[in-house]
């Protein structure tokens, strides 16, 4: 299994990026002191970055960067994230695959919220996936990534085999 990049506590896919569950549940559960949003859209939108920054609790380091910049930072030999325990937030499964394909080790990938869209099937209360995303998650798992769905840390995680079964019957 790949080693966690220095300073990364968890990589989470959540299309909402920074919001209450992340700030009130995940940061304390992970004992995280930093958040890294790796998202091209947010990095290019001053208003979105400003709104997210306003929500960040005091003492928590916060950074929004483009996906490629995050890959360069998190790859072995990169500068690493700002915090000793950083929560990395991505908008969608494709971004997790892009990070992995850019050489970033992702030992665990948490899917927290993936909105419904045409072609996607519901695999949990808050996660909808299409066949391509499920296949990509399977590929990540085969390379050593533990894939789970869990909205909050206190919830029992759903593992990839359960997601595949739910997808097949949805």
N, CA, C and O atoms as a DFTB+ gen file, in Angstrom:
680 C
 N C O
     1  1       0.835      -1.190       0.000
     2  2       0.000       0.000       0.000
     3  2       0.877       1.249       0.000
     4  3       1.954       1.259       0.595
     5  1       0.412       2.296      -0.667
     6  2       1.153       3.551      -0.731
     7  2       1.185       4.226       0.631
     8  3       0.291       4.029       1.455
     9  1       2.208       5.010       0.857
    10  2       2.296       5.778       2.089
    11  2       1.530       7.085       1.909
    12  3       1.464       7.627       0.806
    13  1       0.953       7.585       3.000
    14  2       0.257       8.865       2.969
    15  2       1.263       9.973       2.707
    16  3       2.337       9.984       3.308
    17  1       0.931      10.916       1.812
    18  2       1.837      12.048       1.627
    19  2       2.049      12.752       2.973
    20  3       1.142      12.811       3.802
    21  1       3.251      13.280       3.175
    22  2       3.565      13.954       4.426
    23  2       2.523      15.018       4.714
    24  3       2.255      15.884       3.881
    25  1       1.943      14.945       5.890
    26  2       0.995      15.955       6.314
    27  2      -0.450      15.712       5.925
    28  3      -1.319      16.471       6.353
    29  1      -0.750      14.695       5.137
    30  2      -2.131      14.458       4.704
    31  2      -2.819      13.512       5.690
    32  3      -2.393      12.371       5.874
    33  1      -3.878      14.000       6.313
    34  2      -4.654      13.182       7.241
    35  2      -5.701      12.362       6.495
    36  3      -5.965      11.217       6.863
    37  1      -6.304      12.937       5.447
    38  2      -7.348      12.263       4.677
    39  2      -7.565      12.997       3.364
    40  3      -7.444      14.221       3.298
    41  1      -7.890      12.237       2.314
    42  2      -8.322      12.806       1.037
    43  2      -9.820      12.517       0.932
    44  3     -10.243      11.364       1.022
    45  1     -10.622      13.574       0.740
    46  2     -12.081      13.456       0.727
    47  2     -12.654      14.083      -0.542
    48  3     -12.285      15.193      -0.927
    49  1     -13.560      13.351      -1.181
    50  2     -14.321      13.884      -2.310
    51  2     -15.656      14.371      -1.769
    52  3     -16.439      13.599      -1.215
    53  1     -15.901      15.662      -1.940
    54  2     -17.157      16.263      -1.485
    55  2     -17.401      17.478      -2.363
    56  3     -16.693      18.480      -2.256
    57  1     -18.402      17.393      -3.230
    58  2     -18.626      18.468      -4.191
    59  2     -18.921      19.814      -3.528
    60  3     -18.847      20.855      -4.182
    61  1     -19.253      19.802      -2.238
    62  2     -19.524      21.056      -1.532
    63  2     -18.234      21.703      -1.014
    64  3     -18.239      22.863      -0.602
    65  1     -17.139      20.949      -1.037
    66  2     -15.830      21.395      -0.566
    67  2     -15.906      21.782       0.916
    68  3     -16.095      20.901       1.755
    69  1     -15.767      23.053       1.266
    70  2     -15.776      23.470       2.674
    71  2     -17.216      23.717       3.114
    72  3     -17.926      24.527       2.518
    73  1     -17.639      23.013       4.160
    74  2     -18.998      23.188       4.703
    75  2     -19.026      22.654       6.132
    76  3     -18.000      22.217       6.653
    77  1     -20.183      22.688       6.759
    78  2     -20.324      22.348       8.173
    79  2     -19.799      20.983       8.573
    80  3     -19.093      20.874       9.576
    81  1     -20.125      19.920       7.811
    82  2     -19.649      18.573       8.166
    83  2     -18.133      18.514       8.196
    84  3     -17.548      17.872       9.069
    85  1     -17.505      19.173       7.260
    86  2     -16.044      19.182       7.197
    87  2     -15.471      19.904       8.416
    88  3     -14.559      19.402       9.074
    89  1     -16.016      21.087       8.711
    90  2     -15.477      21.913       9.786
    91  2     -15.822      21.393      11.172
    92  3     -14.983      21.432      12.072
    93  1     -17.042      20.909      11.354
    94  2     -17.504      20.513      12.687
    95  2     -17.259      19.048      13.019
    96  3     -17.151      18.700      14.195
    97  1     -17.170      18.186      12.017
    98  2     -17.005      16.753      12.283
    99  2     -15.631      16.226      11.861
   100  3     -14.932      15.606      12.663
   101  1     -15.244      16.467      10.616
   102  2     -14.006      15.858      10.109
   103  2     -12.746      16.479      10.694
   104  3     -11.835      15.747      11.081
   105  1     -12.665      17.802      10.771
   106  2     -11.449      18.418      11.318
   107  2     -11.135      17.904      12.722
   108  3     -10.009      17.473      12.971
   109  1     -12.112      17.938      13.658
   110  2     -11.800      17.424      14.999
   111  2     -11.500      15.922      15.007
   112  3     -10.586      15.487      15.707
   113  1     -12.249      15.128      14.245
   114  2     -12.045      13.671      14.241
   115  2     -10.659      13.310      13.718
   116  3     -10.052      12.344      14.180
   117  1     -10.161      14.075      12.765
   118  2      -8.840      13.822      12.182
   119  2      -7.725      14.539      12.941
   120  3      -6.542      14.331      12.671
   121  1      -8.119      15.386      13.892
   122  2      -7.165      16.250      14.586
   123  2      -6.356      17.041      13.552
   124  3      -5.144      17.213      13.680
   125  1      -7.069      17.516      12.522
   126  2      -6.428      18.224      11.415
   127  2      -6.253      19.699      11.758
   128  3      -7.102      20.303      12.414
   129  1      -5.139      20.267      11.304
   130  2      -4.867      21.679      11.541
   131  2      -4.784      22.479      10.237
   132  3      -4.383      23.643      10.238
   133  1      -5.167      21.838       9.125
   134  2      -5.127      22.526       7.837
   135  2      -6.101      21.873       6.864
   136  3      -6.418      20.688       6.966
   137  1      -6.564      22.685       5.919
   138  2      -7.423      22.212       4.824
   139  2      -6.782      22.666       3.517
   140  3      -6.406      23.828       3.359
   141  1      -6.667      21.728       2.593
   142  2      -6.189      22.032       1.246
   143  2      -7.313      21.686       0.277
   144  3      -7.676      20.518       0.138
   145  1      -7.864      22.696      -0.392
   146  2      -8.861      22.480      -1.433
   147  2      -8.113      22.432      -2.750
   148  3      -7.474      23.408      -3.145
   149  1      -8.191      21.293      -3.433
   150  2      -7.553      21.121      -4.738
   151  2      -8.666      21.105      -5.781
   152  3      -9.300      20.078      -6.022
   153  1      -8.889      22.270      -6.393
   154  2     -10.026      22.399      -7.301
   155  2      -9.784      23.561      -8.265
   156  3      -9.600      24.699      -7.835
   157  1      -9.784      23.278      -9.544
   158  2      -9.530      24.310     -10.545
   159  2     -10.578      25.416     -10.516
   160  3     -10.246      26.598     -10.609
   161  1     -11.841      25.028     -10.388
   162  2     -12.920      26.025     -10.403
   163  2     -12.803      26.977      -9.219
   164  3     -12.860      28.194      -9.393
   165  1     -12.640      26.431      -8.015
   166  2     -12.535      27.271      -6.823
   167  2     -11.270      28.126      -6.857
   168  3     -11.293      29.289      -6.453
   169  1     -10.164      27.548      -7.338
   170  2      -8.904      28.294      -7.397
   171  2      -9.023      29.502      -8.329
   172  3      -8.347      30.511      -8.129
   173  1      -9.873      29.398      -9.336
   174  2     -10.043      30.490     -10.289
   175  2     -11.175      31.441      -9.959
   176  3     -11.476      32.336     -10.749
   177  1     -11.815      31.268      -8.800
   178  2     -12.980      32.073      -8.451
   179  2     -12.720      32.793      -7.123
   180  3     -12.792      32.180      -6.059
   181  1     -12.422      34.078      -7.187
   182  2     -12.099      34.865      -5.993
   183  2     -13.248      34.832      -4.988
   184  3     -13.010      34.708      -3.786
   185  1     -14.476      34.940      -5.456
   186  2     -15.630      34.943      -4.549
   187  2     -15.746      33.616      -3.803
   188  3     -15.968      33.608      -2.592
   189  1     -15.599      32.501      -4.504
   190  2     -15.684      31.183      -3.862
   191  2     -14.568      31.018      -2.834
   192  3     -14.809      30.537      -1.727
   193  1     -13.347      31.416      -3.198
   194  2     -12.214      31.312      -2.255
   195  2     -12.464      32.170      -1.023
   196  3     -12.201      31.737       0.099
   197  1     -12.967      33.377      -1.223
   198  2     -13.230      34.286      -0.103
   199  2     -14.302      33.733       0.823
   200  3     -14.168      33.803       2.045
   201  1     -15.362      33.185       0.249
   202  2     -16.450      32.624       1.066
   203  2     -15.940      31.449       1.895
   204  3     -16.273      31.334       3.075
   205  1     -15.137      30.577       1.290
   206  2     -14.592      29.443       2.027
   207  2     -13.657      29.919       3.140
   208  3     -13.689      29.394       4.253
   209  1     -12.837      30.901       2.837
   210  2     -11.879      31.420       3.824
   211  2     -12.602      31.953       5.050
   212  3     -12.138      31.758       6.174
   213  1     -13.730      32.623       4.851
   214  2     -14.500      33.177       5.972
   215  2     -15.010      32.088       6.917
   216  3     -15.200      32.341       8.107
   217  1     -15.231      30.889       6.401
   218  2     -15.779      29.799       7.210
   219  2     -14.712      29.058       8.019
   220  3     -15.053      28.316       8.940
   221  1     -13.454      29.240       7.701
   222  2     -12.374      28.479       8.330
   223  2     -12.160      28.946       9.762
   224  3     -12.011      30.142      10.012
   225  1     -12.144      27.997      10.712
   226  2     -11.940      28.369      12.120
   227  2     -10.543      28.960      12.355
   228  3      -9.603      28.649      11.624
   229  1     -10.416      29.801      13.368
   230  2      -9.100      30.354      13.702
   231  2      -8.112      29.220      14.002
   232  3      -8.475      28.203      14.593
   233  1      -6.879      29.415      13.589
   234  2      -5.845      28.429      13.855
   235  2      -5.744      27.318      12.832
   236  3      -4.822      26.504      12.894
   237  1      -6.681      27.268      11.885
   238  2      -6.647      26.244      10.831
   239  2      -6.067      26.879       9.567
   240  3      -6.600      27.862       9.053
   241  1      -4.984      26.310       9.083
   242  2      -4.372      26.806       7.850
   243  2      -5.266      26.413       6.682
   244  3      -5.878      25.345       6.690
   245  1      -5.339      27.283       5.676
   246  2      -6.254      27.046       4.563
   247  2      -5.616      27.484       3.263
   248  3      -5.004      28.548       3.170
   249  1      -5.776      26.637       2.262
   250  2      -5.203      26.922       0.955
   251  2      -6.122      26.356      -0.123
   252  3      -6.658      25.257       0.022
   253  1      -6.303      27.119      -1.211
   254  2      -7.050      26.668      -2.383
   255  2      -6.093      26.745      -3.567
   256  3      -5.553      27.808      -3.875
   257  1      -5.892      25.610      -4.223
   258  2      -4.967      25.568      -5.363
   259  2      -5.592      24.770      -6.503
   260  3      -6.524      23.992      -6.300
   261  1      -5.072      24.975      -7.675
   262  2      -5.481      24.171      -8.828
   263  2      -5.023      22.737      -8.617
   264  3      -4.079      22.487      -7.869
   265  1      -5.684      21.806      -9.268
   266  2      -5.401      20.384      -9.099
   267  2      -3.943      20.051      -9.424
   268  3      -3.307      19.286      -8.699
   269  1      -3.418      20.617     -10.500
   270  2      -2.027      20.330     -10.880
   271  2      -1.052      20.835      -9.820
   272  3      -0.062      20.165      -9.525
   273  1      -1.319      22.004      -9.245
   274  2      -0.461      22.539      -8.179
   275  2      -0.522      21.632      -6.951
   276  3       0.491      21.417      -6.284
   277  1      -1.705      21.103      -6.654
   278  2      -1.838      20.170      -5.531
   279  2      -1.035      18.905      -5.790
   280  3      -0.381      18.386      -4.885
   281  1      -1.079      18.404      -7.021
   282  2      -0.320      17.200      -7.370
   283  2       1.173      17.438      -7.167
   284  3       1.870      16.592      -6.605
   285  1       1.665      18.593      -7.628
   286  2       3.082      18.910      -7.465
   287  2       3.458      19.016      -5.989
   288  3       4.550      18.608      -5.592
   289  1       2.564      19.557      -5.188
   290  2       2.798      19.734      -3.766
   291  2       2.795      18.393      -3.018
   292  3       3.616      18.177      -2.127
   293  1       1.871      17.495      -3.382
   294  2       1.639      16.270      -2.614
   295  2       2.432      15.058      -3.107
   296  3       2.528      14.055      -2.399
   297  1       2.998      15.138      -4.304
   298  2       3.832      14.034      -4.816
   299  2       5.040      13.848      -3.915
   300  3       5.509      14.807      -3.301
   301  1       5.553      12.620      -3.828
   302  2       6.803      12.427      -3.089
   303  2       7.870      13.384      -3.616
   304  3       8.104      13.469      -4.822
   305  1       8.510      14.101      -2.698
   306  2       9.499      15.091      -3.083
   307  2       8.933      16.491      -3.219
   308  3       9.691      17.454      -3.337
   309  1       7.588      16.625      -3.204
   310  2       6.957      17.940      -3.266
   311  2       7.071      18.636      -1.918
   312  3       7.507      18.028      -0.941
   313  1       6.683      19.900      -1.859
   314  2       6.816      20.660      -0.614
   315  2       5.865      20.198       0.479
   316  3       6.074      20.499       1.655
   317  1       4.830      19.475       0.100
   318  2       3.845      19.014       1.078
   319  2       2.865      20.121       1.431
   320  3       3.087      21.285       1.098
   321  1       1.773      19.754       2.110
   322  2       0.768      20.750       2.486
   323  2       1.282      21.622       3.636
   324  3       2.301      21.316       4.256
   325  1       0.567      22.698       3.906
   326  2       0.965      23.649       4.957
   327  2       0.914      23.040       6.350
   328  3       1.768      23.336       7.186
   329  1      -0.079      22.190       6.610
   330  2      -0.269      21.683       7.959
   331  2       0.292      20.295       8.163
   332  3       0.443      19.517       7.221
   333  1       0.599      20.001       9.424
   334  2       1.109      18.674       9.782
   335  2       0.037      17.607       9.582
   336  3       0.359      16.456       9.286
   337  1      -1.241      17.979       9.741
   338  2      -2.368      17.059       9.526
   339  2      -3.385      17.812       8.672
   340  3      -4.212      18.569       9.181
   341  1      -3.306      17.586       7.377
   342  2      -4.117      18.335       6.415
   343  2      -5.220      17.469       5.830
   344  3      -4.989      16.327       5.431
   345  1      -6.415      18.026       5.785
   346  2      -7.548      17.404       5.100
   347  2      -7.554      17.938       3.675
   348  3      -7.675      19.144       3.459
   349  1      -7.424      17.040       2.703
   350  2      -7.434      17.424       1.293
   351  2      -8.850      17.228       0.767
   352  3      -9.409      16.136       0.864
   353  1      -9.428      18.288       0.212
   354  2     -10.792      18.245      -0.318
   355  2     -10.777      18.365      -1.838
   356  3     -10.129      19.243      -2.408
   357  1     -11.514      17.450      -2.478
   358  2     -11.648      17.424      -3.932
   359  2     -13.125      17.501      -4.290
   360  3     -13.978      17.075      -3.512
   361  1     -13.428      18.042      -5.466
   362  2     -14.830      18.187      -5.881
   363  2     -15.436      16.886      -6.391
   364  3     -16.614      16.623      -6.150
   365  1     -14.644      16.056      -7.100
   366  2     -15.238      14.829      -7.646
   367  2     -14.219      13.702      -7.794
   368  3     -13.019      13.890      -7.595
   369  1     -14.723      12.548      -8.143
   370  2     -13.904      11.341      -8.266
   371  2     -12.812      11.532      -9.313
   372  3     -11.686      11.071      -9.123
   373  1     -13.130      12.202     -10.410
   374  2     -12.129      12.438     -11.464
   375  2     -10.898      13.149     -10.906
   376  3      -9.776      12.864     -11.323
   377  1     -11.103      14.070      -9.966
   378  2      -9.981      14.796      -9.381
   379  2      -9.093      13.864      -8.551
   380  3      -7.870      14.003      -8.560
   381  1      -9.700      12.923      -7.838
   382  2      -8.915      11.943      -7.069
   383  2      -8.079      11.087      -8.009
   384  3      -6.911      10.810      -7.735
   385  1      -8.679      10.671      -9.113
   386  2      -7.964       9.861     -10.106
   387  2      -6.821      10.674     -10.709
   388  3      -5.721      10.155     -10.898
   389  1      -7.078      11.940     -11.011
   390  2      -6.035      12.799     -11.592
   391  2      -4.861      12.964     -10.622
   392  3      -3.705      12.919     -11.041
   393  1      -5.149      13.152      -9.333
   394  2      -4.071      13.255      -8.342
   395  2      -3.256      11.965      -8.318
   396  3      -2.026      11.984      -8.366
   397  1      -3.971      10.847      -8.243
   398  2      -3.295       9.546      -8.212
   399  2      -2.445       9.341      -9.457
   400  3      -1.293       8.917      -9.366
   401  1      -3.009       9.640     -10.610
   402  2      -2.288       9.453     -11.872
   403  2      -1.105      10.411     -12.006
   404  3      -0.204      10.179     -12.812
   405  1      -1.107      11.484     -11.216
   406  2       0.011      12.435     -11.211
   407  2       1.088      12.037     -10.207
   408  3       2.050      12.776      -9.995
   409  1       0.923      10.865      -9.590
   410  2       1.950      10.369      -8.685
   411  2       1.709      10.623      -7.216
   412  3       2.600      10.394      -6.398
   413  1       0.518      11.094      -6.857
   414  2       0.210      11.343      -5.445
   415  2      -0.330      10.059      -4.821
   416  3      -1.337       9.528      -5.289
   417  1       0.319       9.552      -3.774
   418  2      -0.219       8.365      -3.103
   419  2      -1.498       8.720      -2.358
   420  3      -1.555       9.730      -1.656
   421  1      -2.524       7.887      -2.512
   422  2      -3.791       8.087      -1.795
   423  2      -4.127       6.766      -1.101
   424  3      -4.808       5.921      -1.682
   425  1      -3.663       6.583       0.121
   426  2      -3.933       5.325       0.806
   427  2      -5.408       5.141       1.149
   428  3      -5.919       4.021       1.141
   429  1      -6.096       6.259       1.455
   430  2      -7.523       6.178       1.774
   431  2      -8.240       7.322       1.088
   432  3      -7.798       8.469       1.138
   433  1      -9.354       6.996       0.446
   434  2     -10.191       7.996      -0.216
   435  2     -11.580       7.907       0.377
   436  3     -12.233       6.865       0.327
   437  1     -12.021       9.028       0.942
   438  2     -13.351       9.117       1.524
   439  2     -14.263       9.843       0.543
   440  3     -13.939      10.937       0.082
   441  1     -15.405       9.234       0.223
   442  2     -16.424       9.895      -0.583
   443  2     -17.496      10.380       0.378
   444  3     -18.153       9.582       1.047
   445  1     -17.664      11.689       0.440
   446  2     -18.628      12.250       1.381
   447  2     -19.914      12.686       0.724
   448  3     -21.001      12.435       1.244
   449  1     -19.795      13.340      -0.421
   450  2     -20.977      13.825      -1.114
   451  2     -20.654      13.962      -2.594
   452  3     -19.743      14.697      -2.975
   453  1     -21.402      13.253      -3.421
   454  2     -21.289      13.366      -4.873
   455  2     -22.721      13.512      -5.382
   456  3     -23.520      12.577      -5.309
   457  1     -23.029      14.700      -5.896
   458  2     -24.400      15.011      -6.325
   459  2     -24.911      14.088      -7.423
   460  3     -24.139      13.496      -8.177
   461  1     -26.230      13.982      -7.490
   462  2     -26.892      13.275      -8.584
   463  2     -26.624      14.027      -9.885
   464  3     -26.577      15.257      -9.907
   465  1     -26.452      13.281     -10.951
   466  2     -26.370      13.825     -12.309
   467  2     -26.848      12.732     -13.254
   468  3     -26.910      11.562     -12.876
   469  1     -27.179      13.107     -14.460
   470  2     -27.637      12.136     -15.451
   471  2     -26.611      11.013     -15.583
   472  3     -25.415      11.272     -15.717
   473  1     -27.077       9.776     -15.544
   474  2     -26.211       8.614     -15.680
   475  2     -25.660       8.083     -14.372
   476  3     -25.055       7.011     -14.339
   477  1     -25.864       8.824     -13.294
   478  2     -25.375       8.372     -11.985
   479  2     -26.459       7.616     -11.233
   480  3     -27.649       7.908     -11.350
   481  1     -26.003       6.624     -10.447
   482  2     -26.903       5.839      -9.610
   483  2     -26.562       6.086      -8.143
   484  3     -25.402       6.304      -7.792
   485  1     -27.570       6.048      -7.305
   486  2     -27.382       6.276      -5.879
   487  2     -26.778       5.038      -5.215
   488  3     -27.335       3.943      -5.297
   489  1     -25.614       5.231      -4.548
   490  2     -24.961       4.128      -3.842
   491  2     -24.944       4.352      -2.332
   492  3     -24.607       3.447      -1.568
   493  1     -25.307       5.555      -1.909
   494  2     -25.494       5.864      -0.486
   495  2     -26.428       7.061      -0.432
   496  3     -26.837       7.590      -1.465
   497  1     -26.759       7.480       0.775
   498  2     -27.693       8.601       0.906
   499  2     -27.185       9.846       0.181
   500  3     -27.979      10.604      -0.376
   501  1     -25.867      10.064       0.185
   502  2     -25.340      11.302      -0.377
   503  2     -24.335      11.110      -1.518
   504  3     -23.689      12.070      -1.939
   505  1     -24.199       9.882      -2.019
   506  2     -23.230       9.633      -3.090
   507  2     -23.910       8.950      -4.270
   508  3     -24.560       7.915      -4.125
   509  1     -23.743       9.558      -5.442
   510  2     -24.253       9.048      -6.712
   511  2     -23.055       8.883      -7.631
   512  3     -22.241       9.799      -7.754
   513  1     -22.935       7.726      -8.281
   514  2     -21.799       7.452      -9.152
   515  2     -22.267       6.941     -10.501
   516  3     -23.331       6.332     -10.612
   517  1     -21.459       7.195     -11.533
   518  2     -21.732       6.581     -12.825
   519  2     -20.763       5.411     -13.013
   520  3     -19.864       5.209     -12.197
   521  1     -20.945       4.656     -14.069
   522  2     -20.137       3.456     -14.287
   523  2     -18.653       3.794     -14.419
   524  3     -17.806       3.042     -13.937
   525  1     -18.334       4.897     -15.057
   526  2     -16.938       5.310     -15.215
   527  2     -16.287       5.647     -13.882
   528  3     -15.131       5.298     -13.643
   529  1     -17.029       6.325     -13.019
   530  2     -16.497       6.659     -11.693
   531  2     -16.291       5.405     -10.858
   532  3     -15.289       5.281     -10.155
   533  1     -17.234       4.480     -10.933
   534  2     -17.103       3.228     -10.187
   535  2     -15.891       2.438     -10.682
   536  3     -15.154       1.859      -9.884
   537  1     -15.693       2.419     -11.982
   538  2     -14.539       1.743     -12.565
   539  2     -13.238       2.413     -12.117
   540  3     -12.265       1.729     -11.802
   541  1     -13.220       3.744     -12.087
   542  2     -12.036       4.486     -11.642
   543  2     -11.734       4.200     -10.173
   544  3     -10.572       4.058      -9.793
   545  1     -12.773       4.115      -9.353
   546  2     -12.580       3.790      -7.934
   547  2     -12.030       2.377      -7.785
   548  3     -11.192       2.118      -6.920
   549  1     -12.499       1.476      -8.622
   550  2     -12.002       0.097      -8.607
   551  2     -10.515       0.073      -8.971
   552  3      -9.732      -0.666      -8.374
   553  1     -10.143       0.884      -9.948
   554  2      -8.735       0.968     -10.350
   555  2      -7.878       1.534      -9.210
   556  3      -6.772       1.055      -8.963
   557  1      -8.393       2.549      -8.524
   558  2      -7.673       3.101      -7.369
   559  2      -7.506       2.033      -6.289
   560  3      -6.434       1.896      -5.700
   561  1      -8.570       1.285      -6.038
   562  2      -8.516       0.231      -5.019
   563  2      -7.491      -0.831      -5.386
   564  3      -6.774      -1.327      -4.516
   565  1      -7.412      -1.186      -6.671
   566  2      -6.443      -2.189      -7.114
   567  2      -5.004      -1.698      -6.951
   568  3      -4.075      -2.502      -6.875
   569  1      -4.826      -0.381      -6.897
   570  2      -3.473       0.161      -6.709
   571  2      -3.163       0.410      -5.234
   572  3      -2.106       0.944      -4.900
   573  1      -4.098       0.018      -4.344
   574  2      -3.826       0.113      -2.912
   575  2      -4.625       1.145      -2.149
   576  3      -4.447       1.277      -0.939
   577  1      -5.504       1.886      -2.814
   578  2      -6.324       2.884      -2.125
   579  2      -7.530       2.216      -1.476
   580  3      -8.250       1.456      -2.123
   581  1      -7.743       2.501      -0.205
   582  2      -8.945       2.030       0.485
   583  2     -10.041       3.063       0.212
   584  3      -9.934       4.217       0.627
   585  1     -11.089       2.641      -0.487
   586  2     -12.186       3.538      -0.863
   587  2     -13.356       3.302       0.085
   588  3     -13.780       2.167       0.300
   589  1     -13.874       4.399       0.651
   590  2     -15.025       4.301       1.542
   591  2     -15.986       5.450       1.286
   592  3     -15.597       6.511       0.797
   593  1     -17.260       5.216       1.631
   594  2     -18.265       6.269       1.619
   595  2     -18.697       6.477       3.055
   596  3     -19.070       5.542       3.763
   597  1     -18.631       7.757       3.467
   598  2     -19.040       8.083       4.829
   599  2     -19.189       9.601       4.898
   600  3     -18.242      10.336       4.620
   601  1     -20.376      10.064       5.266
   602  2     -20.618      11.505       5.337
   603  2     -19.899      12.129       6.530
   604  3     -19.283      13.187       6.401
   605  1     -19.976      11.481       7.681
   606  2     -19.344      11.979       8.903
   607  2     -18.533      10.853       9.542
   608  3     -18.809       9.679       9.292
   609  1     -17.545      11.189      10.356
   610  2     -16.659      10.164      10.913
   611  2     -17.353       9.140      11.816
   612  3     -16.860       8.021      11.964
   613  1     -18.475       9.500      12.415
   614  2     -19.168       8.583      13.320
   615  2     -20.017       7.555      12.593
   616  3     -20.485       6.596      13.207
   617  1     -20.221       7.737      11.302
   618  2     -21.006       6.821      10.482
   619  2     -20.172       5.582      10.153
   620  3     -18.956       5.671       9.985
   621  1     -20.829       4.435      10.062
   622  2     -20.131       3.222       9.619
   623  2     -19.813       3.388       8.133
   624  3     -20.696       3.725       7.345
   625  1     -18.563       3.155       7.748
   626  2     -18.213       3.348       6.332
   627  2     -18.751       2.234       5.447
   628  3     -18.832       1.077       5.859
   629  1     -19.115       2.602       4.230
   630  2     -19.437       1.636       3.185
   631  2     -18.170       1.427       2.379
   632  3     -17.531       2.395       1.966
   633  1     -17.801       0.185       2.153
   634  2     -16.589      -0.127       1.399
   635  2     -16.939      -0.340      -0.074
   636  3     -18.109      -0.476      -0.431
   637  1     -15.921      -0.367      -0.913
   638  2     -16.113      -0.470      -2.357
   639  2     -16.964      -1.674      -2.777
   640  3     -17.830      -1.508      -3.636
   641  1     -16.768      -2.879      -2.219
   642  2     -17.645      -3.990      -2.630
   643  2     -19.134      -3.697      -2.391
   644  3     -19.985      -4.089      -3.189
   645  1     -19.434      -3.010      -1.297
   646  2     -20.829      -2.641      -1.010
   647  2     -21.333      -1.628      -2.051
   648  3     -22.479      -1.708      -2.494
   649  1     -20.476      -0.681      -2.436
   650  2     -20.877       0.311      -3.443
   651  2     -21.161      -0.352      -4.777
   652  3     -22.125      -0.007      -5.461
   653  1     -20.311      -1.311      -5.145
   654  2     -20.515      -2.034      -6.410
   655  2     -21.821      -2.823      -6.394
   656  3     -22.541      -2.857      -7.392
   657  1     -22.126      -3.453      -5.267
   658  2     -23.372      -4.212      -5.150
   659  2     -24.580      -3.283      -5.246
   660  3     -25.559      -3.599      -5.923
   661  1     -24.511      -2.150      -4.573
   662  2     -25.613      -1.197      -4.607
   663  2     -25.781      -0.626      -6.019
   664  3     -26.903      -0.433      -6.487
   665  1     -24.661      -0.359      -6.690
   666  2     -24.713       0.162      -8.047
   667  2     -25.390      -0.837      -8.986
   668  3     -26.194      -0.463      -9.839
   669  1     -25.049      -2.110      -8.811
   670  2     -25.580      -3.165      -9.678
   671  2     -27.098      -3.317      -9.528
   672  3     -27.784      -3.695     -10.478
   673  1     -27.618      -3.020      -8.333
   674  2     -29.058      -3.202      -8.092
   675  2     -29.846      -1.911      -8.173
   676  3     -31.072      -1.930      -8.060
   677  1     -29.153      -0.764      -8.371
   678  2     -29.847       0.533      -8.397
   679  2     -30.567       0.744      -9.728
   680  3     -31.203       1.779      -9.929
